[in-house]
Amino acid sequence: MRGRGVRRYNTAMTDSAFEPLPFARGPAMKNRFVLSPLTNMQSHPDGRLSEEEHRWLQMRAAGGFGLTMTCATSVQAVGKGFQGQLGAFSDDHLEGLARLAGSIRAAGSVSAVQLHHAGSRAPAELVGQPVSSSDDAAGGVRALTTAEVEQLVEDFVAAAARVDRAGFDGVEIHGAHGYMLTQFLSPETNRRQDRYGGSLENRARIVFEVVDGARRRCRPDFQIGLRLSAERFGLRLGEMRDVAQELMDQGRVDYLDMSLWDYAKAPEDDGFKGRSLMSWFTDLRRGAVRLGVVGKIATASQAFEALSQGADFVLIGRAAILHHDFPDLAKRDRDFRAVATPVTPAYLHSQGVSPAFVDYIRSFKDFVTAS
């Protein structure tokens, strides 16, 4: 596709990247940089906010991110995907969520909670019996009944309403990375015979019901976003474009967050090769819906390039672990690059990364030193 580090972006984007980005609902972002929702294992076992999680997110909000998003936050106790996961499935979580929303707002950033259910990817030691769209006897996974799917929709909606009550500006619904909503969208994992299986319309029904329910239950200016994977996890690229286009045409969401794995990659589907994966989404009719992309954006120039190729905003993941103030650094130095890895645990601690988060990061190849 291209050599990384080669500047191919429109230099005008270096200025527009730091201009406000309005949405159809809720506050505008002060720039085009969003903190990607990152698994970090820092919260309390019952899902309540910890001091470590609060510090991690408050530092990113103060570091210049236009929108600061939490990690994947469970909407059901039986839907947890990892130890130390933030929760929004109980009013016991309200106090911590409200404190966090206030801190993010005070730092000048838009705030969002990513709502999540792990589905078949939920560890049995955390949830007991994992559930999904369909049975997987080999994996010990049970299919949800139709009534349980309806309850899952209600629990996503109730979590969105709880986040609204806590004072956040919005939520992002996690429909990517092989988790529960992806398990419904994929024809490989969804073999249901009811109204939630079969056609793309039926497989995507749960996503639209969650979005519509949250829209009805939350205040009129509450922002609702959706994260989708474009491919992998049994998904079909053409179908994901159709889902994205339908959401945009109907204005059901305020933004789509397309998780591409690598913003510059080519599609895996031979029928879509010849252009970048990102371009299959940037050319959709957007109306008032904003489009963000995430995937291996670790330098200012890569962020500017993604914006110049049609994204409305970029989400920063691993580079935000390394630099709590990545947007501010990119604004001061348009050629800024994230520090080379591996880095020491002490360096990560200086960036607001807790010991539990450091232990998790050790699973990243060559990211952190032994000591």
Secondary structure as GFF3:
##gff-version 3
##sequence-region A 1 371
A	DSSP	alpha_helix	13	16	.	.	.	ID=ss1
A	DSSP	beta_strand	33	35	.	.	.	ID=ss2
A	DSSP	alpha_helix	51	62	.	.	.	ID=ss3
A	DSSP	beta_strand	67	74	.	.	.	ID=ss4
A	DSSP	three_ten_helix	77	79	.	.	.	ID=ss5
A	DSSP	three_ten_helix	91	93	.	.	.	ID=ss6
A	DSSP	alpha_helix	94	106	.	.	.	ID=ss7
A	DSSP	beta_strand	110	116	.	.	.	ID=ss8
A	DSSP	three_ten_helix	119	121	.	.	.	ID=ss9
A	DSSP	alpha_helix	124	127	.	.	.	ID=ss10
A	DSSP	beta_strand	131	132	.	.	.	ID=ss11
A	DSSP	three_ten_helix	137	139	.	.	.	ID=ss12
A	DSSP	beta_strand	142	143	.	.	.	ID=ss13
A	DSSP	alpha_helix	146	166	.	.	.	ID=ss14
A	DSSP	beta_strand	170	175	.	.	.	ID=ss15
A	DSSP	alpha_helix	180	185	.	.	.	ID=ss16
A	DSSP	alpha_helix	200	203	.	.	.	ID=ss17
A	DSSP	alpha_helix	205	217	.	.	.	ID=ss18
A	DSSP	beta_strand	223	229	.	.	.	ID=ss19
A	DSSP	alpha_helix	237	250	.	.	.	ID=ss20
A	DSSP	beta_strand	255	259	.	.	.	ID=ss21
A	DSSP	three_ten_helix	270	272	.	.	.	ID=ss22
A	DSSP	alpha_helix	279	282	.	.	.	ID=ss23
A	DSSP	beta_strand	290	294	.	.	.	ID=ss24
A	DSSP	alpha_helix	300	308	.	.	.	ID=ss25
A	DSSP	beta_strand	313	316	.	.	.	ID=ss26
A	DSSP	alpha_helix	318	322	.	.	.	ID=ss27
A	DSSP	alpha_helix	326	332	.	.	.	ID=ss28
A	DSSP	alpha_helix	345	350	.	.	.	ID=ss29
A	DSSP	alpha_helix	355	361	.	.	.	ID=ss30
###
